[in-house]
Amino acid sequence: MYKVQVCKWHDSVNGNTYHNVVIICPDGRFLTSGFKYGYGTAYKETAIDTLKENGIEATDKDLDIVYETEVRSEKACRDFRGVLITDEV
């Protein structure tokens, strides 16, 4: 499974929605999509496209959405590089 972290930003002035995806691969690599246009679950297609660009064939069934957030600034979304998630309590 590819662990996917998503950051979304809504441009309230123009009504557009954007996202940035970070993918953690089973081999430990981190892949990033960069800032992309798309609303709803378009980030899944972005994740699949990013994997494909890196030579990995995957479908949405291979994605595990482990983190999703919406931020208030474009810069915060553009700069998103993922968050540390641990199993420790």
mmCIF file as gemmi writes it, N, C-alpha and C atoms, coordinates in Angstrom:
data_model
loop_
_atom_site.group_PDB
_atom_site.id
_atom_site.type_symbol
_atom_site.label_atom_id
_atom_site.label_alt_id
_atom_site.label_comp_id
_atom_site.label_asym_id
_atom_site.label_entity_id
_atom_site.label_seq_id
_atom_site.pdbx_PDB_ins_code
_atom_site.Cartn_x
_atom_site.Cartn_y
_atom_site.Cartn_z
_atom_site.occupancy
_atom_site.B_iso_or_equiv
_atom_site.pdbx_formal_charge
_atom_site.auth_seq_id
_atom_site.auth_asym_id
_atom_site.pdbx_PDB_model_num
ATOM 1 N N . MET Axp A 1 ? 0.843 -1.194 0 1 0 ? 1 A 1
ATOM 2 C CA . MET Axp A 1 ? 0 0 0 1 0 ? 1 A 1
ATOM 3 C C . MET Axp A 1 ? 0.879 1.246 0 1 0 ? 1 A 1
ATOM 4 N N . TYR Axp A 2 ? 0.391 2.246 -0.687 1 0 ? 2 A 1
ATOM 5 C CA . TYR Axp A 2 ? 1.052 3.544 -0.732 1 0 ? 2 A 1
ATOM 6 C C . TYR Axp A 2 ? 0.308 4.481 0.213 1 0 ? 2 A 1
ATOM 7 N N . LYS Axp A 3 ? 1.009 4.987 1.215 1 0 ? 3 A 1
ATOM 8 C CA . LYS Axp A 3 ? 0.377 5.879 2.185 1 0 ? 3 A 1
ATOM 9 C C . LYS Axp A 3 ? 0.344 7.288 1.603 1 0 ? 3 A 1
ATOM 10 N N . VAL Axp A 4 ? -0.845 7.862 1.554 1 0 ? 4 A 1
ATOM 11 C CA . VAL Axp A 4 ? -1.037 9.15 0.905 1 0 ? 4 A 1
ATOM 12 C C . VAL Axp A 4 ? -1.454 10.198 1.932 1 0 ? 4 A 1
ATOM 13 N N . GLN Axp A 5 ? -0.766 11.332 1.884 1 0 ? 5 A 1
ATOM 14 C CA . GLN Axp A 5 ? -1.112 12.486 2.71 1 0 ? 5 A 1
ATOM 15 C C . GLN Axp A 5 ? -1.52 13.605 1.763 1 0 ? 5 A 1
ATOM 16 N N . VAL Axp A 6 ? -2.618 14.263 2.088 1 0 ? 6 A 1
ATOM 17 C CA . VAL Axp A 6 ? -3.197 15.266 1.192 1 0 ? 6 A 1
ATOM 18 C C . VAL Axp A 6 ? -3.399 16.589 1.92 1 0 ? 6 A 1
ATOM 19 N N . CYS Axp A 7 ? -3.012 17.665 1.251 1 0 ? 7 A 1
ATOM 20 C CA . CYS Axp A 7 ? -3.272 19.014 1.743 1 0 ? 7 A 1
ATOM 21 C C . CYS Axp A 7 ? -4.112 19.725 0.686 1 0 ? 7 A 1
ATOM 22 N N . LYS Axp A 8 ? -5.225 20.331 1.11 1 0 ? 8 A 1
ATOM 23 C CA . LYS Axp A 8 ? -6.121 21.023 0.18 1 0 ? 8 A 1
ATOM 24 C C . LYS Axp A 8 ? -6.211 22.504 0.531 1 0 ? 8 A 1
ATOM 25 N N . TRP Axp A 9 ? -6.441 23.302 -0.496 1 0 ? 9 A 1
ATOM 26 C CA . TRP Axp A 9 ? -6.659 24.735 -0.307 1 0 ? 9 A 1
ATOM 27 C C . TRP Axp A 9 ? -7.749 25.19 -1.263 1 0 ? 9 A 1
ATOM 28 N N . HIS Axp A 10 ? -8.705 25.968 -0.736 1 0 ? 10 A 1
ATOM 29 C CA . HIS Axp A 10 ? -9.79 26.51 -1.55 1 0 ? 10 A 1
ATOM 30 C C . HIS Axp A 10 ? -9.567 28.005 -1.753 1 0 ? 10 A 1
ATOM 31 N N . ASP Axp A 11 ? -9.46 28.391 -3.013 1 0 ? 11 A 1
ATOM 32 C CA . ASP Axp A 11 ? -9.309 29.799 -3.385 1 0 ? 11 A 1
ATOM 33 C C . ASP Axp A 11 ? -10.707 30.419 -3.369 1 0 ? 11 A 1
ATOM 34 N N . SER Axp A 12 ? -11.059 31.034 -2.268 1 0 ? 12 A 1
ATOM 35 C CA . SER Axp A 12 ? -12.419 31.566 -2.103 1 0 ? 12 A 1
ATOM 36 C C . SER Axp A 12 ? -12.701 32.754 -3.017 1 0 ? 12 A 1
ATOM 37 N N . VAL Axp A 13 ? -11.67 33.429 -3.489 1 0 ? 13 A 1
ATOM 38 C CA . VAL Axp A 13 ? -11.868 34.564 -4.393 1 0 ? 13 A 1
ATOM 39 C C . VAL Axp A 13 ? -12.331 34.086 -5.761 1 0 ? 13 A 1
ATOM 40 N N . ASN Axp A 14 ? -11.655 33.056 -6.29 1 0 ? 14 A 1
ATOM 41 C CA . ASN Axp A 14 ? -11.966 32.561 -7.633 1 0 ? 14 A 1
ATOM 42 C C . ASN Axp A 14 ? -12.781 31.272 -7.634 1 0 ? 14 A 1
ATOM 43 N N . GLY Axp A 15 ? -12.964 30.667 -6.461 1 0 ? 15 A 1
ATOM 44 C CA . GLY Axp A 15 ? -13.784 29.463 -6.349 1 0 ? 15 A 1
ATOM 45 C C . GLY Axp A 15 ? -13.1 28.176 -6.775 1 0 ? 15 A 1
ATOM 46 N N . ASN Axp A 16 ? -11.788 28.171 -6.889 1 0 ? 16 A 1
ATOM 47 C CA . ASN Axp A 16 ? -11.062 26.973 -7.299 1 0 ? 16 A 1
ATOM 48 C C . ASN Axp A 16 ? -10.499 26.235 -6.096 1 0 ? 16 A 1
ATOM 49 N N . THR Axp A 17 ? -10.278 24.937 -6.278 1 0 ? 17 A 1
ATOM 50 C CA . THR Axp A 17 ? -9.706 24.115 -5.219 1 0 ? 17 A 1
ATOM 51 C C . THR Axp A 17 ? -8.423 23.471 -5.739 1 0 ? 17 A 1
ATOM 52 N N . TYR Axp A 18 ? -7.415 23.426 -4.873 1 0 ? 18 A 1
ATOM 53 C CA . TYR Axp A 18 ? -6.109 22.873 -5.232 1 0 ? 18 A 1
ATOM 54 C C . TYR Axp A 18 ? -5.674 21.885 -4.169 1 0 ? 18 A 1
ATOM 55 N N . HIS Axp A 19 ? -4.702 21.062 -4.502 1 0 ? 19 A 1
ATOM 56 C CA . HIS Axp A 19 ? -4.178 20.113 -3.531 1 0 ? 19 A 1
ATOM 57 C C . HIS Axp A 19 ? -2.707 19.825 -3.805 1 0 ? 19 A 1
ATOM 58 N N . ASN Axp A 20 ? -2.078 19.223 -2.815 1 0 ? 20 A 1
ATOM 59 C CA . ASN Axp A 20 ? -0.692 18.791 -2.883 1 0 ? 20 A 1
ATOM 60 C C . ASN Axp A 20 ? -0.658 17.426 -2.203 1 0 ? 20 A 1
ATOM 61 N N . VAL Axp A 21 ? -0.033 16.452 -2.845 1 0 ? 21 A 1
ATOM 62 C CA . VAL Axp A 21 ? -0.038 15.079 -2.35 1 0 ? 21 A 1
ATOM 63 C C . VAL Axp A 21 ? 1.386 14.628 -2.033 1 0 ? 21 A 1
ATOM 64 N N . VAL Axp A 22 ? 1.536 13.974 -0.891 1 0 ? 22 A 1
ATOM 65 C CA . VAL Axp A 22 ? 2.789 13.322 -0.514 1 0 ? 22 A 1
ATOM 66 C C . VAL Axp A 22 ? 2.49 11.831 -0.417 1 0 ? 22 A 1
ATOM 67 N N . ILE Axp A 23 ? 3.324 11.028 -1.063 1 0 ? 23 A 1
ATOM 68 C CA . ILE Axp A 23 ? 3.136 9.574 -1.061 1 0 ? 23 A 1
ATOM 69 C C . ILE Axp A 23 ? 4.348 8.933 -0.399 1 0 ? 23 A 1
ATOM 70 N N . ILE Axp A 24 ? 4.075 8.053 0.573 1 0 ? 24 A 1
ATOM 71 C CA . ILE Axp A 24 ? 5.138 7.288 1.203 1 0 ? 24 A 1
ATOM 72 C C . ILE Axp A 24 ? 5.043 5.878 0.628 1 0 ? 24 A 1
ATOM 73 N N . CYS Axp A 25 ? 6.084 5.492 -0.103 1 0 ? 25 A 1
ATOM 74 C CA . CYS Axp A 25 ? 6.115 4.182 -0.761 1 0 ? 25 A 1
ATOM 75 C C . CYS Axp A 25 ? 6.561 3.105 0.219 1 0 ? 25 A 1
ATOM 76 N N . PRO Axp A 26 ? 6.18 1.839 -0.053 1 0 ? 26 A 1
ATOM 77 C CA . PRO Axp A 26 ? 6.594 0.745 0.832 1 0 ? 26 A 1
ATOM 78 C C . PRO Axp A 26 ? 8.121 0.628 0.971 1 0 ? 26 A 1
ATOM 79 N N . ASP Axp A 27 ? 8.873 1.072 -0.045 1 0 ? 27 A 1
ATOM 80 C CA . ASP Axp A 27 ? 10.334 0.993 0.027 1 0 ? 27 A 1
ATOM 81 C C . ASP Axp A 27 ? 10.95 2.184 0.756 1 0 ? 27 A 1
ATOM 82 N N . GLY Axp A 28 ? 10.092 3.091 1.299 1 0 ? 28 A 1
ATOM 83 C CA . GLY Axp A 28 ? 10.574 4.222 2.081 1 0 ? 28 A 1
ATOM 84 C C . GLY Axp A 28 ? 10.735 5.518 1.305 1 0 ? 28 A 1
ATOM 85 N N . ARG Axp A 29 ? 10.573 5.479 -0.017 1 0 ? 29 A 1
ATOM 86 C CA . ARG Axp A 29 ? 10.684 6.707 -0.811 1 0 ? 29 A 1
ATOM 87 C C . ARG Axp A 29 ? 9.498 7.625 -0.55 1 0 ? 29 A 1
ATOM 88 N N . PHE Axp A 30 ? 9.749 8.924 -0.617 1 0 ? 30 A 1
ATOM 89 C CA . PHE Axp A 30 ? 8.702 9.937 -0.536 1 0 ? 30 A 1
ATOM 90 C C . PHE Axp A 30 ? 8.561 10.561 -1.916 1 0 ? 30 A 1
ATOM 91 N N . LEU Axp A 31 ? 7.346 10.625 -2.429 1 0 ? 31 A 1
ATOM 92 C CA . LEU Axp A 31 ? 7.072 11.265 -3.702 1 0 ? 31 A 1
ATOM 93 C C . LEU Axp A 31 ? 6.103 12.41 -3.461 1 0 ? 31 A 1
ATOM 94 N N . THR Axp A 32 ? 6.27 13.502 -4.173 1 0 ? 32 A 1
ATOM 95 C CA . THR Axp A 32 ? 5.343 14.623 -4.036 1 0 ? 32 A 1
ATOM 96 C C . THR Axp A 32 ? 4.799 15.011 -5.399 1 0 ? 32 A 1
ATOM 97 N N . SER Axp A 33 ? 3.548 15.438 -5.395 1 0 ? 33 A 1
ATOM 98 C CA . SER Axp A 33 ? 2.881 15.804 -6.654 1 0 ? 33 A 1
ATOM 99 C C . SER Axp A 33 ? 3.136 17.246 -7.047 1 0 ? 33 A 1
ATOM 100 N N . GLY Axp A 34 ? 3.401 18.084 -6.052 1 0 ? 34 A 1
ATOM 101 C CA . GLY Axp A 34 ? 3.41 19.513 -6.322 1 0 ? 34 A 1
ATOM 102 C C . GLY Axp A 34 ? 1.978 20.034 -6.266 1 0 ? 34 A 1
ATOM 103 N N . PHE Axp A 35 ? 1.815 21.308 -6.438 1 0 ? 35 A 1
ATOM 104 C CA . PHE Axp A 35 ? 0.533 22.01 -6.311 1 0 ? 35 A 1
ATOM 105 C C . PHE Axp A 35 ? -0.32 21.747 -7.555 1 0 ? 35 A 1
ATOM 106 N N . LYS Axp A 36 ? -1.492 21.153 -7.371 1 0 ? 36 A 1
ATOM 107 C CA . LYS Axp A 36 ? -2.357 20.767 -8.5 1 0 ? 36 A 1
ATOM 108 C C . LYS Axp A 36 ? -3.777 21.282 -8.309 1 0 ? 36 A 1
ATOM 109 N N . TYR Axp A 37 ? -4.437 21.55 -9.429 1 0 ? 37 A 1
ATOM 110 C CA . TYR Axp A 37 ? -5.851 21.921 -9.419 1 0 ? 37 A 1
ATOM 111 C C . TYR Axp A 37 ? -6.673 20.649 -9.316 1 0 ? 37 A 1
ATOM 112 N N . GLY Axp A 38 ? -7.773 20.71 -8.565 1 0 ? 38 A 1
ATOM 113 C CA . GLY Axp A 38 ? -8.684 19.567 -8.494 1 0 ? 38 A 1
ATOM 114 C C . GLY Axp A 38 ? -9.473 19.58 -7.207 1 0 ? 38 A 1
ATOM 115 N N . TYR Axp A 39 ? -10.74 19.26 -7.292 1 0 ? 39 A 1
ATOM 116 C CA . TYR Axp A 39 ? -11.613 19.261 -6.119 1 0 ? 39 A 1
ATOM 117 C C . TYR Axp A 39 ? -12.068 17.85 -5.798 1 0 ? 39 A 1
ATOM 118 N N . GLY Axp A 40 ? -12.761 17.726 -4.688 1 0 ? 40 A 1
ATOM 119 C CA . GLY Axp A 40 ? -13.265 16.41 -4.275 1 0 ? 40 A 1
ATOM 120 C C . GLY Axp A 40 ? -12.118 15.446 -4.035 1 0 ? 40 A 1
ATOM 121 N N . THR Axp A 41 ? -12.203 14.283 -4.667 1 0 ? 41 A 1
ATOM 122 C CA . THR Axp A 41 ? -11.154 13.269 -4.503 1 0 ? 41 A 1
ATOM 123 C C . THR Axp A 41 ? -10.194 13.237 -5.699 1 0 ? 41 A 1
ATOM 124 N N . ALA Axp A 42 ? -10.057 14.353 -6.397 1 0 ? 42 A 1
ATOM 125 C CA . ALA Axp A 42 ? -9.102 14.438 -7.52 1 0 ? 42 A 1
ATOM 126 C C . ALA Axp A 42 ? -7.686 14.117 -7.065 1 0 ? 42 A 1
ATOM 127 N N . TYR Axp A 43 ? -7.41 14.291 -5.78 1 0 ? 43 A 1
ATOM 128 C CA . TYR Axp A 43 ? -6.077 13.988 -5.259 1 0 ? 43 A 1
ATOM 129 C C . TYR Axp A 43 ? -5.713 12.526 -5.463 1 0 ? 43 A 1
ATOM 130 N N . LYS Axp A 44 ? -6.701 11.632 -5.53 1 0 ? 44 A 1
ATOM 131 C CA . LYS Axp A 44 ? -6.416 10.212 -5.776 1 0 ? 44 A 1
ATOM 132 C C . LYS Axp A 44 ? -5.831 10.027 -7.173 1 0 ? 44 A 1
ATOM 133 N N . GLU Axp A 45 ? -6.42 10.678 -8.147 1 0 ? 45 A 1
ATOM 134 C CA . GLU Axp A 45 ? -5.897 10.622 -9.516 1 0 ? 45 A 1
ATOM 135 C C . GLU Axp A 45 ? -4.495 11.234 -9.572 1 0 ? 45 A 1
ATOM 136 N N . THR Axp A 46 ? -4.304 12.332 -8.835 1 0 ? 46 A 1
ATOM 137 C CA . THR Axp A 46 ? -2.981 12.957 -8.772 1 0 ? 46 A 1
ATOM 138 C C . THR Axp A 46 ? -1.966 11.985 -8.177 1 0 ? 46 A 1
ATOM 139 N N . ALA Axp A 47 ? -2.343 11.268 -7.122 1 0 ? 47 A 1
ATOM 140 C CA . ALA Axp A 47 ? -1.44 10.299 -6.498 1 0 ? 47 A 1
ATOM 141 C C . ALA Axp A 47 ? -1.083 9.193 -7.497 1 0 ? 47 A 1
ATOM 142 N N . ILE Axp A 48 ? -2.06 8.668 -8.207 1 0 ? 48 A 1
ATOM 143 C CA . ILE Axp A 48 ? -1.812 7.618 -9.194 1 0 ? 48 A 1
ATOM 144 C C . ILE Axp A 48 ? -0.913 8.135 -10.311 1 0 ? 48 A 1
ATOM 145 N N . ASP Axp A 49 ? -1.174 9.36 -10.789 1 0 ? 49 A 1
ATOM 146 C CA . ASP Axp A 49 ? -0.336 9.965 -11.832 1 0 ? 49 A 1
ATOM 147 C C . ASP Axp A 49 ? 1.101 10.16 -11.346 1 0 ? 49 A 1
ATOM 148 N N . THR Axp A 50 ? 1.267 10.592 -10.091 1 0 ? 50 A 1
ATOM 149 C CA . THR Axp A 50 ? 2.602 10.795 -9.526 1 0 ? 50 A 1
ATOM 150 C C . THR Axp A 50 ? 3.35 9.472 -9.438 1 0 ? 50 A 1
ATOM 151 N N . LEU Axp A 51 ? 2.663 8.428 -9.025 1 0 ? 51 A 1
ATOM 152 C CA . LEU Axp A 51 ? 3.282 7.102 -8.979 1 0 ? 51 A 1
ATOM 153 C C . LEU Axp A 51 ? 3.686 6.669 -10.387 1 0 ? 51 A 1
ATOM 154 N N . LYS Axp A 52 ? 2.789 6.859 -11.341 1 0 ? 52 A 1
ATOM 155 C CA . LYS Axp A 52 ? 3.055 6.475 -12.728 1 0 ? 52 A 1
ATOM 156 C C . LYS Axp A 52 ? 4.277 7.213 -13.282 1 0 ? 52 A 1
ATOM 157 N N . GLU Axp A 53 ? 4.378 8.506 -12.961 1 0 ? 53 A 1
ATOM 158 C CA . GLU Axp A 53 ? 5.529 9.305 -13.406 1 0 ? 53 A 1
ATOM 159 C C . GLU Axp A 53 ? 6.839 8.774 -12.833 1 0 ? 53 A 1
ATOM 160 N N . ASN Axp A 54 ? 6.74 8.014 -11.761 1 0 ? 54 A 1
ATOM 161 C CA . ASN Axp A 54 ? 7.916 7.43 -11.117 1 0 ? 54 A 1
ATOM 162 C C . ASN Axp A 54 ? 8.05 5.936 -11.403 1 0 ? 54 A 1
ATOM 163 N N . GLY Axp A 55 ? 7.366 5.48 -12.447 1 0 ? 55 A 1
ATOM 164 C CA . GLY Axp A 55 ? 7.499 4.098 -12.895 1 0 ? 55 A 1
ATOM 165 C C . GLY Axp A 55 ? 6.72 3.081 -12.103 1 0 ? 55 A 1
ATOM 166 N N . ILE Axp A 56 ? 5.716 3.53 -11.358 1 0 ? 56 A 1
ATOM 167 C CA . ILE Axp A 56 ? 4.935 2.618 -10.517 1 0 ? 56 A 1
ATOM 168 C C . ILE Axp A 56 ? 3.481 2.581 -11.009 1 0 ? 56 A 1
ATOM 169 N N . GLU Axp A 57 ? 3.012 1.388 -11.366 1 0 ? 57 A 1
ATOM 170 C CA . GLU Axp A 57 ? 1.617 1.23 -11.769 1 0 ? 57 A 1
ATOM 171 C C . GLU Axp A 57 ? 0.778 0.969 -10.515 1 0 ? 57 A 1
ATOM 172 N N . ALA Axp A 58 ? -0.271 1.741 -10.341 1 0 ? 58 A 1
ATOM 173 C CA . ALA Axp A 58 ? -1.129 1.592 -9.159 1 0 ? 58 A 1
ATOM 174 C C . ALA Axp A 58 ? -2.551 2.009 -9.504 1 0 ? 58 A 1
ATOM 175 N N . THR Axp A 59 ? -3.484 1.576 -8.687 1 0 ? 59 A 1
ATOM 176 C CA . THR Axp A 59 ? -4.88 1.997 -8.801 1 0 ? 59 A 1
ATOM 177 C C . THR Axp A 59 ? -5.286 2.609 -7.469 1 0 ? 59 A 1
ATOM 178 N N . ASP Axp A 60 ? -6.5 3.135 -7.41 1 0 ? 60 A 1
ATOM 179 C CA . ASP Axp A 60 ? -6.945 3.73 -6.141 1 0 ? 60 A 1
ATOM 180 C C . ASP Axp A 60 ? -7.044 2.691 -5.026 1 0 ? 60 A 1
ATOM 181 N N . LYS Axp A 61 ? -7.137 1.419 -5.37 1 0 ? 61 A 1
ATOM 182 C CA . LYS Axp A 61 ? -7.17 0.362 -4.35 1 0 ? 61 A 1
ATOM 183 C C . LYS Axp A 61 ? -5.807 0.181 -3.675 1 0 ? 61 A 1
ATOM 184 N N . ASP Axp A 62 ? -4.756 0.706 -4.303 1 0 ? 62 A 1
ATOM 185 C CA . ASP Axp A 62 ? -3.405 0.617 -3.74 1 0 ? 62 A 1
ATOM 186 C C . ASP Axp A 62 ? -3.089 1.793 -2.818 1 0 ? 62 A 1
ATOM 187 N N . LEU Axp A 63 ? -4.011 2.742 -2.707 1 0 ? 63 A 1
ATOM 188 C CA . LEU Axp A 63 ? -3.779 3.956 -1.919 1 0 ? 63 A 1
ATOM 189 C C . LEU Axp A 63 ? -4.402 3.841 -0.537 1 0 ? 63 A 1
ATOM 190 N N . ASP Axp A 64 ? -3.663 4.25 0.458 1 0 ? 64 A 1
ATOM 191 C CA . ASP Axp A 64 ? -4.161 4.32 1.826 1 0 ? 64 A 1
ATOM 192 C C . ASP Axp A 64 ? -4.067 5.796 2.243 1 0 ? 64 A 1
ATOM 193 N N . ILE Axp A 65 ? -5.209 6.479 2.291 1 0 ? 65 A 1
ATOM 194 C CA . ILE Axp A 65 ? -5.241 7.896 2.65 1 0 ? 65 A 1
ATOM 195 C C . ILE Axp A 65 ? -5.078 7.982 4.169 1 0 ? 65 A 1
ATOM 196 N N . VAL Axp A 66 ? -3.886 8.353 4.61 1 0 ? 66 A 1
ATOM 197 C CA . VAL Axp A 66 ? -3.58 8.339 6.041 1 0 ? 66 A 1
ATOM 198 C C . VAL Axp A 66 ? -3.683 9.712 6.688 1 0 ? 66 A 1
ATOM 199 N N . TYR Axp A 67 ? -3.714 10.762 5.869 1 0 ? 67 A 1
ATOM 200 C CA . TYR Axp A 67 ? -3.796 12.114 6.426 1 0 ? 67 A 1
ATOM 201 C C . TYR Axp A 67 ? -4.39 13.037 5.38 1 0 ? 67 A 1
ATOM 202 N N . GLU Axp A 68 ? -5.35 13.844 5.795 1 0 ? 68 A 1
ATOM 203 C CA . GLU Axp A 68 ? -5.986 14.809 4.897 1 0 ? 68 A 1
ATOM 204 C C . GLU Axp A 68 ? -6.273 16.076 5.688 1 0 ? 68 A 1
ATOM 205 N N . THR Axp A 69 ? -5.882 17.215 5.153 1 0 ? 69 A 1
ATOM 206 C CA . THR Axp A 69 ? -6.113 18.474 5.826 1 0 ? 69 A 1
ATOM 207 C C . THR Axp A 69 ? -6.473 19.546 4.816 1 0 ? 69 A 1
ATOM 208 N N . GLU Axp A 70 ? -7.128 20.571 5.279 1 0 ? 70 A 1
ATOM 209 C CA . GLU Axp A 70 ? -7.407 21.735 4.451 1 0 ? 70 A 1
ATOM 210 C C . GLU Axp A 70 ? -6.802 22.944 5.147 1 0 ? 70 A 1
ATOM 211 N N . VAL Axp A 71 ? -6.041 23.739 4.404 1 0 ? 71 A 1
ATOM 212 C CA . VAL Axp A 71 ? -5.352 24.887 4.982 1 0 ? 71 A 1
ATOM 213 C C . VAL Axp A 71 ? -5.955 26.188 4.452 1 0 ? 71 A 1
ATOM 214 N N . ARG Axp A 72 ? -5.624 27.283 5.131 1 0 ? 72 A 1
ATOM 215 C CA . ARG Axp A 72 ? -6.201 28.586 4.774 1 0 ? 72 A 1
ATOM 216 C C . ARG Axp A 72 ? -5.374 29.393 3.796 1 0 ? 72 A 1
ATOM 217 N N . SER Axp A 73 ? -4.127 28.996 3.572 1 0 ? 73 A 1
ATOM 218 C CA . SER Axp A 73 ? -3.299 29.8 2.67 1 0 ? 73 A 1
ATOM 219 C C . SER Axp A 73 ? -2.745 28.952 1.529 1 0 ? 73 A 1
ATOM 220 N N . GLU Axp A 74 ? -2.629 29.578 0.369 1 0 ? 74 A 1
ATOM 221 C CA . GLU Axp A 74 ? -2.051 28.921 -0.8 1 0 ? 74 A 1
ATOM 222 C C . GLU Axp A 74 ? -0.623 28.469 -0.503 1 0 ? 74 A 1
ATOM 223 N N . LYS Axp A 75 ? 0.144 29.345 0.148 1 0 ? 75 A 1
ATOM 224 C CA . LYS Axp A 75 ? 1.541 29.032 0.458 1 0 ? 75 A 1
ATOM 225 C C . LYS Axp A 75 ? 1.651 27.772 1.309 1 0 ? 75 A 1
ATOM 226 N N . ALA Axp A 76 ? 0.801 27.637 2.304 1 0 ? 76 A 1
ATOM 227 C CA . ALA Axp A 76 ? 0.838 26.46 3.171 1 0 ? 76 A 1
ATOM 228 C C . ALA Axp A 76 ? 0.58 25.186 2.37 1 0 ? 76 A 1
ATOM 229 N N . CYS Axp A 77 ? -0.323 25.26 1.398 1 0 ? 77 A 1
ATOM 230 C CA . CYS Axp A 77 ? -0.62 24.098 0.568 1 0 ? 77 A 1
ATOM 231 C C . CYS Axp A 77 ? 0.547 23.807 -0.376 1 0 ? 77 A 1
ATOM 232 N N . ARG Axp A 78 ? 1.079 24.843 -0.993 1 0 ? 78 A 1
ATOM 233 C CA . ARG Axp A 78 ? 2.225 24.662 -1.901 1 0 ? 78 A 1
ATOM 234 C C . ARG Axp A 78 ? 3.431 24.08 -1.162 1 0 ? 78 A 1
ATOM 235 N N . ASP Axp A 79 ? 3.632 24.475 0.092 1 0 ? 79 A 1
ATOM 236 C CA . ASP Axp A 79 ? 4.802 24.063 0.869 1 0 ? 79 A 1
ATOM 237 C C . ASP Axp A 79 ? 4.609 22.734 1.613 1 0 ? 79 A 1
ATOM 238 N N . PHE Axp A 80 ? 3.438 22.145 1.562 1 0 ? 80 A 1
ATOM 239 C CA . PHE Axp A 80 ? 3.137 20.919 2.305 1 0 ? 80 A 1
ATOM 240 C C . PHE Axp A 80 ? 4.098 19.799 1.911 1 0 ? 80 A 1
ATOM 241 N N . ARG Axp A 81 ? 4.742 19.208 2.905 1 0 ? 81 A 1
ATOM 242 C CA . ARG Axp A 81 ? 5.672 18.103 2.665 1 0 ? 81 A 1
ATOM 243 C C . ARG Axp A 81 ? 5.338 16.884 3.509 1 0 ? 81 A 1
ATOM 244 N N . GLY Axp A 82 ? 4.122 16.841 4.037 1 0 ? 82 A 1
ATOM 245 C CA . GLY Axp A 82 ? 3.708 15.689 4.822 1 0 ? 82 A 1
ATOM 246 C C . GLY Axp A 82 ? 3.87 15.918 6.311 1 0 ? 82 A 1
ATOM 247 N N . VAL Axp A 83 ? 3.336 14.983 7.074 1 0 ? 83 A 1
ATOM 248 C CA . VAL Axp A 83 ? 3.431 15.031 8.526 1 0 ? 83 A 1
ATOM 249 C C . VAL Axp A 83 ? 3.952 13.695 9.028 1 0 ? 83 A 1
ATOM 250 N N . LEU Axp A 84 ? 4.591 13.734 10.17 1 0 ? 84 A 1
ATOM 251 C CA . LEU Axp A 84 ? 5.092 12.508 10.779 1 0 ? 84 A 1
ATOM 252 C C . LEU Axp A 84 ? 3.94 11.805 11.481 1 0 ? 84 A 1
ATOM 253 N N . ILE Axp A 85 ? 3.725 10.554 11.106 1 0 ? 85 A 1
ATOM 254 C CA . ILE Axp A 85 ? 2.665 9.747 11.735 1 0 ? 85 A 1
ATOM 255 C C . ILE Axp A 85 ? 3.327 8.518 12.324 1 0 ? 85 A 1
ATOM 256 N N . THR Axp A 86 ? 3.106 8.279 13.62 1 0 ? 86 A 1
ATOM 257 C CA . THR Axp A 86 ? 3.664 7.101 14.266 1 0 ? 86 A 1
ATOM 258 C C . THR Axp A 86 ? 2.542 6.286 14.886 1 0 ? 86 A 1
ATOM 259 N N . ASP Axp A 87 ? 2.86 5.054 15.198 1 0 ? 87 A 1
ATOM 260 C CA . ASP Axp A 87 ? 1.89 4.158 15.851 1 0 ? 87 A 1
ATOM 261 C C . ASP Axp A 87 ? 2.025 4.235 17.366 1 0 ? 87 A 1
ATOM 262 N N . GLU Axp A 88 ? 2.97 5.027 17.841 1 0 ? 88 A 1
ATOM 263 C CA . GLU Axp A 88 ? 3.212 5.101 19.273 1 0 ? 88 A 1
ATOM 264 C C . GLU Axp A 88 ? 2.123 5.913 19.959 1 0 ? 88 A 1
ATOM 265 N N . VAL Axp A 89 ? 1.778 5.495 21.169 1 0 ? 89 A 1
ATOM 266 C CA . VAL Axp A 89 ? 0.776 6.19 21.966 1 0 ? 89 A 1
ATOM 267 C C . VAL Axp A 89 ? 1.42 6.843 23.15 1 0 ? 89 A 1
